[in-house]
Amino acid sequence: MKIHQAAKFLLLGLTATACTVALAQVRPDLGKREYDNNCAVCHGSNAKGMGVYNEFLKTSAPDLTTLSKRNGGVFPVARMYEVIDGAGKGHGTRDMPIWGQEYRIKAAEYFGDLPYNEAAFVSGRILALIDHLNKLQAK
């Protein structure tokens, strides 16, 4: 009887583990999705600055895999937030879109008349993108 009950618990544990692994695999990486949809055309799919639109830019898109290296080994989170949001000047002629404004527009289109927190929506998208960029840093 004890062996039968132990087998049930083992089977239940294995099933729970398999479900957890399956859910983790289908959970989308919002930062990667944001990068692929919005950044890769200029910065390249590998973030090294060689996207398909790069030839149309006034200045080449920078290599985003060396942000930490160019900042003394520290990933510049606040600076990246400003640049992506559009609050920073970092783009000279401003080839890069002001993504904060784009996200505000997307939020308004998505939520319509429903109440929502615009700042949280925009910050969530930008922070997810920053997290993804941080993962891409050259070692």
Secondary structure as GFF3:
##gff-version 3
##sequence-region A 1 139
A	DSSP	alpha_helix	2	26	.	.	.	ID=ss1
A	DSSP	alpha_helix	30	34	.	.	.	ID=ss2
A	DSSP	pi_helix	35	39	.	.	.	ID=ss3
A	DSSP	alpha_helix	40	43	.	.	.	ID=ss4
A	DSSP	three_ten_helix	54	56	.	.	.	ID=ss5
A	DSSP	three_ten_helix	64	66	.	.	.	ID=ss6
A	DSSP	three_ten_helix	69	71	.	.	.	ID=ss7
A	DSSP	alpha_helix	77	85	.	.	.	ID=ss8
A	DSSP	alpha_helix	99	111	.	.	.	ID=ss9
A	DSSP	alpha_helix	118	135	.	.	.	ID=ss10
###
